[in-house]
Amino acid sequence: MEHIEGATVAELAAMSLGAVRIFEKYGIDYCCGGKRRLEEACRRNGQDTEELLQELVAAFRSQPAPEYDWKSAPLGALIEHIVAVHHEYLRRELPAIQARLDKVYRVYNQRYGPTLEGLPEVYAELRAELEPHMQKEEAILFPAIRAIESAADSGKPLPNMPFGNIANPIRMMEAEHDHAGSALQKIREITRNFEAPDYACVTYRALMSGLAELEADLHMHIHLENNVLFRRADQLEATLFAAARQ
């Protein structure tokens, strides 16, 4: 119990997929806002800390051994997972959600008056940032992290980076993650927690389901990067720098 109470939301999410599901159930941000202690996160969310603690303890006690422990797996393997699972998801689903949104917004505004006001603009901004964001990660940041891990594995010196140390591009990516988190929150507010009206057609309901799934996938995606990959890469580089000075 004590190690749970004293941990940050991000640390708990990194330890257990069950914790992730609980945070998603209560709308607690474990990716961009993951640096908060559990008590503070509950207070900000209006959630009873003791009730959440009981659920977390039960989740930790019942969870099976993880198939992959991303806190200790090779960084290259985690990068491959992020690209294959989360980047490919975005490349597939962002255009599909856009097509549904365009249709729903056009038809329902004509038939029923103002509908989902502001959603096209917020979604367009989110998509316009995510697509080049993934390209920058795959072309610049991820190869740099792989190079750091390769140096550590081979005992060779750290490669020269055009941007200095790895913390510099990480800060840029985290800032863009924060923007994405804010956009997701706006989308949730505009859609009233992804609620479809009684008269909604299949496309409208699919749009709400797609946006809810997008939020869940992006939360896990950002969590794996901010709280696992980036932290581990930064620590590994610092360790190699320290060893080189000795």
Stockholm file with secondary structure:
# STOCKHOLM 1.0

chainA/1-246         MEHIEGATVAELAAMSLGAVRIFEKYGIDYCCGGKRRLEEACRRNGQDTEELLQELVAAFRSQPAPEYDWKSAPLGALIEHIVAVHHEYLRRELPAIQARLDKVYRVYNQRYGPTLEGLPEVYAELRAELEPHMQKEEAILFPAIRAIESAADSGKPLPNMPFGNIANPIRMMEAEHDHAGSALQKIREITRNFEAPDYACVTYRALMSGLAELEADLHMHIHLENNVLFRRADQLEATLFAAARQ
#=GR chainA/1-246 SS CHHHHTSBHHHHHHHCHHHHHHHHHHTCCCSTTTTSBHHHHHHHHTCCHHHHHHHHHHHHHHCCCCSCCTTTSCHHHHHHHIIIIIIHHHHHHHHHHHHHHHHHHHHHHHHHSSCSTTHHHHHHHHHHHHHHHHHHIIIIIHHHHHHHHHHHHHTCCCCCCTTSSTHHHHHHHHHHHHHHHHHHHHHHHHTTTTCCCTTCCHHHHHHHHHHHHHHHHHHHHHHIIIIIIHHHHHHHHHHHHHHHHC
#=GC SS_cons         CHHHHTSBHHHHHHHCHHHHHHHHHHTCCCSTTTTSBHHHHHHHHTCCHHHHHHHHHHHHHHCCCCSCCTTTSCHHHHHHHIIIIIIHHHHHHHHHHHHHHHHHHHHHHHHHSSCSTTHHHHHHHHHHHHHHHHHHIIIIIHHHHHHHHHHHHHTCCCCCCTTSSTHHHHHHHHHHHHHHHHHHHHHHHHTTTTCCCTTCCHHHHHHHHHHHHHHHHHHHHHHIIIIIIHHHHHHHHHHHHHHHHC
//
